[in-house]
Every structure is written in C-alpha cells, then in structure tokens.
Amino acid sequence: MPILTNNDGVKVWQVRDRNQTLKRWFVYLIGVAIFMWCWKRISDATTWFFVWDAPRIAGDIGSRAMPPRWSYMDKLWEPIWDTFNIATLGTVMALFMAVPIAFLAARNTTPSTLFVRPIALLIIVSTRSINSLIWALLLVAVIGPGVFAGLVAIAIRSIGFCAKLLYEAIEEIDTRQVEAITATGASRWQVMVYGIVPQIMPAFAGIAVFRWDINIRESTVLGLVGAGGIGLQLQSSLNTLAWPQVSLILFIILIAVIIGEWISAKVRGAII
C-alpha cells in the first residue's frame, strides 16, 4: 500500500485498487522482458571465453606496461602541446560561432520564431548529435590528417553545446532591465549590448571554461583517427604493442586532464 502525504504533512495509507496493481506489475513485467531480450542479444554476440580470460590478459598487459618508459617522454612534449592547442583554439572557434546562433535560437532575441529559430535549433542539434571522434574521422577524410582536422572537429562538436546553454541563459534574463533600456528609446542593438549581454556574461564565461575542460579530454583521443595530438602517439604505441609507452602516455593524459580540471575550477571560482 502506498503512503501519501496530505497538505498538513500527515502521512496516510491508501489502498491501491486491483487495476492499479495489475498495471504496475505489467510495467515491471515488460521492463524485465526487455532487459532479458537485450541481455540475450548481447550474450549471443559475446565470446565468453575471452571474457573469463580477461583478468589474466589484463594482468599480463599490466606487467608488461610497468614501469613506464620515461625516456619516451621527449617525444610527447609536442603532441601534448598540440592537444592543448586543439582544445583551446577549438573552444574559441566554437564560441565565435555559438554566440550568434544562441541569439538566433533564443525566443526573446530571434528575428523570427517561425523561420530563423528552427534553423538555429537545427544547427545546435546537428552539431551536438555527432561525437567529436566521428567529426574528426570525417574531417581527416576531407581535409587530411593533422592537427587542423582535430581543431575543426572540436569546434564543430562544441557549437551545439555552447549555443544550447547560452540561448537558455538568454531566455532566462531579467526582462525588467531590457524594458527599462527600451523605454529610453534605445535601438535593438543597444538593448542587446546594454540590457542582455551584461546579464549573460557570467553564464558565457562559465560555459566557455566548462567546454574547454571537456575539450581537453576529447582532444586526447582524436589522434586515434589521425587528427593530431597525443592520441596519435597512443595509437602508434598500441599498434606496435609498446606497452611501457602506452602506460606513460596514459599517465600524461591523466596529468593533462587534472591540470585542465584545476585551471577550469580556478577560473570558475573566480567568475562565481
């Protein structure tokens, strides 16, 4: 029997009738059936011998990967620098494109809710729906391998993320400030510059730093598809089964992510 709480805070018991009970158990049954069907599909496609043997293989690879090959560090300075550049420049490029898209997508700033806003929302959804690794794979085929392909992939992937959060912040502004500036006879651009932009600047700064932090993580693996960065060295080491180099690269990636997290936390703390 479920427990309900009245407006005065008193808890009362309520008897669930037979129809409600049957509906609830039917939903549970459907959920269990879907889970079992999915599990069977996964089980049929899995070679369980390799799964049971995975602990031994992982232990063997771990023993081969230790200690890391510290002498290989000389070849990682440039790739890790490229990784930070991909994340930083990609974020900056994305912000330049995301800001106008956000203003076009927000209901209170778009020139047309019937034509312009749907196009802006389509751009936001389409750029967010494809992972940066897939963007990098496509761009490597179009413009060739290298850092530039990774930079563009990070930028495209970040447009939808930044624009979505920013247009939501624009729609949540205090309209009284906008009305006060409009009452002075200010033009549309003046209202935007003096009434809207100051209100969304803290949100904009937070979104930029947060996305940069995410892009550092994503840019570390773009090299797996030839888009530059430290992931390229990781792919090369994996192909040659150079496990001590792999462990060193994974350690450097961890340090890079920690540094990025620390910087973003400091910047967000200063902003807030």
C-alpha positions in Angstrom: 0.0 0.0 0.0 1.4 3.4 -0.9 1.9 6.2 1.5 0.5 9.7 0.7 1.3 12.9 2.4 -1.5 15.5 3.0 -1.0 19.3 2.7 -0.7 19.4 6.5 2.2 16.9 6.5 0.2 14.0 7.8 1.0 10.7 6.2 -1.9 8.4 5.4 -2.2 4.9 3.9 -4.0 4.5 0.7 -5.1 1.1 -0.6 -4.2 0.6 -4.3 -7.0 -1.0 -6.2 -6.6 -4.1 -8.4 -6.4 -2.3 -11.7 -3.5 -0.1 -10.4 -1.7 -3.1 -9.1 -2.1 -5.0 -12.4 -0.9 -2.0 -14.3 2.2 -1.7 -12.1 3.1 -5.4 -12.4 2.5 -5.3 -16.1 5.0 -2.4 -16.4 7.5 -4.4 -14.3 7.0 -7.5 -16.5 7.5 -5.5 -19.7 10.7 -4.0 -18.2 12.1 -7.4 -17.2 11.2 -8.9 -20.6 13.0 -6.0 -22.5 16.1 -6.4 -20.2 16.2 -10.2 -20.8 15.8 -9.8 -24.5 18.7 -7.2 -24.6 20.8 -9.4 -22.4 20.3 -12.4 -24.7 21.3 -10.4 -27.8 24.4 -9.2 -26.0 25.2 -12.7 -24.7 24.8 -14.3 -28.2 27.2 -11.8 -29.6 29.8 -12.2 -26.9 32.7 -14.8 -26.8 32.6 -15.6 -23.2 35.9 -17.5 -23.2 37.7 -14.2 -23.8 35.6 -12.5 -21.0 36.5 -15.1 -18.4 40.2 -14.9 -19.6 40.2 -11.1 -19.4 41.7 -10.9 -15.8 44.7 -12.9 -16.9 45.2 -10.9 -20.1 44.8 -7.6 -18.2 47.4 -8.8 -15.6 49.8 -9.8 -18.3 49.5 -6.4 -20.1 49.8 -4.6 -16.8 53.0 -6.4 -16.0 54.4 -5.6 -19.5 53.4 -1.9 -19.2 55.3 -1.4 -15.9 57.5 0.5 -15.4 56.6 3.3 -17.9 59.3 4.1 -20.5 60.3 7.5 -19.2 62.8 8.0 -21.9 59.9 8.2 -24.4 58.8 11.5 -22.8 61.0 13.5 -25.1 58.6 12.6 -28.0 55.5 13.6 -26.1 56.0 17.3 -25.3 55.0 18.4 -28.8 51.9 16.1 -29.0 50.6 17.2 -25.6 51.1 20.8 -26.6 49.1 20.1 -29.8 46.4 18.6 -27.7 46.1 21.7 -25.5 46.1 23.9 -28.6 43.3 21.8 -30.2 41.2 22.1 -27.1 41.8 25.8 -26.7 41.6 27.1 -30.3 38.6 24.7 -30.9 36.8 26.2 -28.0 37.5 29.7 -29.1 36.3 29.0 -32.6 33.2 27.3 -31.3 32.3 30.3 -29.1 32.6 32.7 -32.0 30.1 30.7 -33.9 27.9 29.7 -31.0 27.1 33.2 -29.7 25.2 34.4 -32.8 23.5 31.0 -33.1 22.4 31.3 -29.5 20.9 34.8 -30.0 19.0 33.5 -33.1 17.7 30.5 -31.1 16.5 32.3 -28.1 12.8 33.2 -28.2 13.3 36.8 -26.9 16.1 37.7 -29.3 15.5 35.8 -32.5 14.3 37.8 -35.5 11.7 35.1 -36.4 10.4 32.3 -34.3 8.9 30.7 -37.4 11.8 30.6 -39.8 15.1 31.7 -38.1 14.8 29.9 -34.8 14.1 26.4 -36.2 17.3 26.8 -38.4 19.3 27.8 -35.4 18.0 24.9 -33.3 18.7 22.5 -36.2 22.3 23.7 -36.2 22.5 23.2 -32.4 21.0 19.7 -32.5 23.0 18.5 -35.5 26.4 19.6 -34.1 25.7 18.1 -30.7 24.3 14.8 -32.0 27.6 13.7 -33.6 30.6 12.8 -31.4 33.9 14.7 -31.9 35.7 11.5 -32.8 33.2 10.9 -35.7 33.7 14.5 -36.8 37.4 14.0 -36.7 37.1 10.9 -38.8 35.1 12.7 -41.4 37.4 15.7 -41.5 40.5 13.6 -41.8 39.0 12.1 -44.9 38.0 15.6 -46.2 41.0 17.9 -45.3 43.6 15.3 -44.5 45.2 14.1 -41.2 46.7 16.5 -38.8 46.1 19.0 -36.0 43.8 21.2 -38.1 41.3 18.4 -38.6 41.1 17.8 -34.9 40.8 21.5 -34.2 37.8 21.8 -36.6 36.2 18.7 -35.2 36.4 20.0 -31.6 35.0 23.4 -32.8 32.0 21.8 -34.6 31.2 19.5 -31.7 31.3 22.4 -29.2 29.0 24.7 -31.2 25.8 23.0 -30.2 26.8 22.5 -26.5 27.8 26.2 -26.0 24.9 27.6 -28.1 22.3 25.5 -26.2 23.4 26.6 -22.8 23.8 30.1 -23.9 20.4 30.5 -25.5 18.8 29.1 -22.4 20.6 31.7 -20.3 19.4 34.4 -22.7 15.8 33.3 -22.3 16.1 33.5 -18.5 17.3 37.1 -18.3 15.6 39.7 -16.2 13.2 41.4 -18.7 12.8 44.4 -16.5 16.3 45.6 -17.4 15.5 45.2 -21.1 12.3 47.1 -20.7 14.0 49.9 -18.9 16.6 50.3 -21.6 14.0 50.0 -24.3 11.9 52.8 -22.7 14.8 55.2 -23.1 14.4 54.9 -26.9 17.5 52.6 -27.4 17.8 50.7 -30.6 17.6 46.9 -30.9 21.4 46.6 -30.9 21.8 49.0 -27.9 19.2 46.9 -26.0 21.2 43.8 -26.8 24.5 45.3 -25.8 23.5 47.1 -22.6 20.5 45.0 -21.5 21.2 41.4 -22.4 24.9 40.9 -22.8 25.8 42.1 -19.2 23.3 39.6 -17.8 24.6 36.6 -19.7 28.4 37.3 -19.3 28.8 35.2 -16.2 27.0 32.3 -17.9 29.0 32.8 -21.0 32.3 32.6 -19.1 31.2 29.6 -17.2 30.1 27.8 -20.4 33.4 28.6 -22.1 35.6 27.3 -19.3 33.4 24.2 -18.8 33.5 23.4 -22.5 37.3 23.9 -22.6 37.7 21.4 -19.8 35.6 18.9 -21.8 37.5 19.5 -25.0 40.8 18.7 -23.3 39.5 15.2 -22.6 38.1 14.8 -26.1 41.2 16.1 -27.9 43.4 13.4 -26.2 41.7 10.7 -28.3 41.4 12.4 -31.7 44.8 11.2 -32.7 43.4 7.7 -32.8 41.8 8.6 -36.2 44.7 10.7 -37.4 43.5 14.1 -36.1 46.7 15.0 -34.3 47.6 15.4 -30.6 48.8 12.8 -28.1 46.3 10.3 -29.3 48.4 9.8 -32.4 51.3 8.6 -30.2 48.9 6.4 -28.3 47.7 4.8 -31.5 51.2 4.2 -32.7 52.3 2.6 -29.4 49.2 0.4 -29.4 49.9 -0.8 -32.9 53.4 -1.8 -32.0 52.4 -3.3 -28.6 54.8 -1.0 -26.9 53.0 -1.2 -23.5 55.6 0.8 -21.5 55.0 3.7 -23.9 51.2 3.2 -23.6 51.4 3.4 -19.8 53.5 6.6 -20.0 51.0 8.2 -22.5 48.0 7.3 -20.3 49.8 8.8 -17.3 50.5 12.0 -19.2 46.9 12.2 -20.4 45.7 11.8 -16.8 48.1 14.6 -15.7 46.8 16.8 -18.6 43.2 16.3 -17.6 43.9 17.0 -13.9 45.7 20.3 -14.9 42.8 21.2 -17.1 40.3 20.5 -14.3 42.3 22.5 -11.9 42.5 25.5 -14.2 38.8 25.4 -15.0 37.9 25.1 -11.3 40.1 28.2 -10.5 38.6 30.2 -13.3 35.0 29.2 -12.4 35.7 30.1 -8.8 37.0 33.5 -9.8 33.9 34.1 -12.0 31.4 32.9 -9.5 
